[in-house]
Amino acid sequence: MRRAMTAYLGSLRETEIAVVPEDVGCGGGAVPCFECKGRGGWDWMEPEIPAAPCGSCKGTGKVLVAI
């Protein structure tokens, strides 16, 4: 069962983001990348620049959070 939770982001963990993680086992949950919005690349930001993979998710579009 997937439930909504709050993820805390930033260097001081002050930014709260509501997410619904997908349980991947061992206490981890996969959520869409916070930097590229789950696209895996930066093409949404600069359409004229060739797509570069996102540095946070390494182009997968998902990051792991502790659940």
C-alpha positions as CSV (number, residue, x, y, z in Angstrom):
1,M,0.0,0.0,0.0
2,R,1.4,3.4,-1.0
3,R,0.9,6.2,1.4
4,A,1.8,9.9,1.2
5,M,4.7,11.1,3.3
6,T,6.8,14.2,3.7
7,A,10.4,14.4,2.4
8,Y,12.7,17.1,3.7
9,L,15.1,18.6,1.2
10,G,17.9,21.1,1.2
11,S,21.2,21.4,3.1
12,L,19.3,22.2,6.3
13,R,16.4,19.9,5.6
14,E,13.9,22.9,5.8
15,T,12.0,22.3,2.6
16,E,9.0,20.0,2.9
17,I,7.8,18.1,-0.1
18,A,4.8,15.7,-0.1
19,V,5.6,12.5,-2.0
20,V,4.1,9.0,-2.5
21,P,7.0,6.6,-2.5
22,E,7.0,3.2,-4.3
23,D,8.4,0.7,-1.8
24,V,11.6,-1.0,-3.2
25,G,12.4,-3.0,-0.1
26,C,14.9,-2.6,2.7
27,G,13.3,0.7,3.9
28,G,13.8,2.5,0.6
29,G,11.2,4.2,-1.5
30,A,11.5,5.4,-5.1
31,V,10.0,8.9,-5.9
32,P,10.3,11.2,-8.9
33,C,13.5,13.2,-9.0
34,F,13.2,16.5,-7.2
35,E,15.7,18.3,-9.6
36,C,14.4,17.2,-13.0
37,K,10.8,16.5,-12.0
38,G,11.1,12.8,-13.0
39,R,12.2,13.4,-16.6
40,G,15.7,12.2,-16.3
41,G,17.2,15.2,-18.2
42,W,17.4,18.9,-18.3
43,D,15.6,19.4,-21.7
44,W,12.6,20.9,-20.0
45,M,14.7,23.8,-18.7
46,E,16.7,24.7,-21.8
47,P,15.0,23.2,-24.9
48,E,17.7,24.5,-27.3
49,I,20.5,22.7,-25.4
50,P,20.9,19.0,-26.1
51,A,19.5,16.9,-23.3
52,A,22.0,16.2,-20.5
53,P,21.2,13.6,-17.9
54,C,20.2,14.9,-14.5
55,G,23.0,14.8,-12.0
56,S,20.8,13.8,-9.1
57,C,19.1,10.8,-10.6
58,K,21.7,10.0,-13.2
59,G,19.0,10.0,-15.9
60,T,16.7,7.5,-14.4
61,G,14.0,10.0,-13.3
62,K,13.8,8.5,-9.8
63,V,15.6,9.0,-6.5
64,L,15.5,7.0,-3.3
65,V,14.2,8.2,0.1
66,A,14.0,6.4,3.4
67,I,10.5,5.3,4.3
